[in-house]
Amino acid sequence: MRVRLAVLCLAYVLSQFFRAFLAVLSEPLGRDLGVTAEDLSFASGLWFFTFALMQLPVGWALDRIGPRRTASVLLGIGGGGGAALFAVATQGWHIDVAMVLIGIGCSPVLMASYYIFARQFPPARFATLAALMLGVGSVGNLVASYPMAFAAETMGWRASLAGLAGVSLIVSLGIGAWVRDPEAPEGEAKGSLADLLRMPVLWAIMPLMFIAYAPSAAIRGLWMGPYLADIHGLDTGQVGQATLVMGIAMIAGTLAYGPLDRVFGSRKWVVFGGNLLAAGCLFLLAAMAEGGVAAVVVLCAAIGFFGASFPMIIAHSRGFFPPHLAGRGVTLMNMFGIGGAGAAQFGSGPLHAAVTAQAGAGAAYATLFAVFGAVLILGLVIYLFSRDSMD
C-alpha cells in the first residue's frame, strides 16, 4: 500500500506543478513567444477548465474501470504528450493545446487516491489522509516556484518541459505497475451522478467548493508573478522565491486542516473559519496592493494557508456519499473546486486588462484581490446553510 500511494503521490506532485508553473515563466515566454499575462491567464484557465470537465468521465472510470488504468493511461498520454508539445511550442496557441492535454493527464490523479481512501479506509480517517496526500503532493507547487525559475534561467524552459514530459511518462508506467484497484463489494448498488445532484444536503456545500480554491490557485498559479514584476519590479528569480513562500504556506495550511475536524468535532466550522480569515487577507491585500513587497508576500502566504480547505470541504461532503457512489462523489466535488479555479483564471484576465486600461496596473491588481475576497464571502454566506458531517 505504501508503494502504491507513493507513486500516486508522485503523480500528484506533477499535477500540482503543472497548475502553478506558468507564474514563473511569464517573462521568458513573453520574450520568446510574445505571449502576455492575459494569454497565460487563458492558457491556465484551459488547464483548470479541462481538468474540471474531465471529472465526470473520470468519476465513471474510477467506479467502473478502477484507478490504476484510469490514472496511468491519462497521465501518460495527456501529461507526457502535453509537456512534450509545450517544450516545442512556437506560438501561443501551442501552449493552449498543451495545457488542455496536461489538464486531461492530471485530471484523475488526486481522485484516484481519494477513491482508494474512500473504499479501503475508515470514513473517520478520510479527511486526514486526503489532507496528507494533498499536502505532500503539493511539493509540486514548490518545484513550480523557485526551482522552475532557476531551471528556466539555467537550462531553458524548453529543456525543462522536455524533462517533465519524460518524468510524466515514467510515473504513469509506475502507476500501471504498482497501483491495485480496490475490490468492489458483492451485490453493490447501482447509481449515477444524477443521484448525487438530487441530494439537497450537498447544495449548500457546492458553491463554496466552487469558490474556496479559486483565489489561492489564481494568485499562486498565475497572478503572483506578473503582480510582483509589474508593481514591485521583481525579476524571475525573485518571483520564484516569493511564490516558494506561498507554496510552503499552502502545504502547511493543507496539513494543518487535516486533523482539525477531530480536534474541534466539526468540519463545517473549521472550513468556515479558515475561509473567513482568507477573505480578510484578500481584502487587506487589495488595500495594500502597492505597499511593501515583504508585507504583500506575507499576505499572499496567509491567503494560501487559510485557503487550503480543499480536502476538508471534500471530507465534509464525503460524509453524505453512498458507498457505491464514492468515486463519482469525490470527482463531482473536485469538478466544482477545479472548475471554480478555472473560472477565476478565465475571468481574471479580461478584468485585469479592462481595469489596467482605465486606472493602471496597481488598481487592476487591487481590484482582482478585492473581487476574489467578495466572491469568497458570498460562498461562505451560502455555506452557512449546510449541515455538518462527522464520522
Secondary structure, 3 states (H helix, E strand, C coil): CHHHHHHHHHHHHHHHHHCCHHHHCHHHHHHHHCCCHHHHHHHHHHHHHHHHHHHHHHHHHHHHCCHHHHHHHHHHHHHHHHHHHHHCCCCHHHHHHHHHHHHHHHCCHHHHHHHHHHHHCCHHHHHHHHHHHHHHHCHHHHHCCHHHHHHHHHCCHHHHHHHHHHHHHHHHHHHHHHCCCCCCCCCCCCCCHHHHHCCHHHCCCHHHHHHHCHHHHHHHHHHHHHHHHHHHCCCHHHHHHHHHHHHHHHHHHHHHHCCHHHHHCCCHHHHHHHHHHHHHHHHHHHHCCCCCHHHHHHHHHHHHHHCCCHHHHHHHHHCCCCHHHHHHHHHHHHHHHHHHHHHHHHHHHHHHHHHHHHHCHHHHHHHHHHHHHHHHHHHHHHHCCCCCCCC
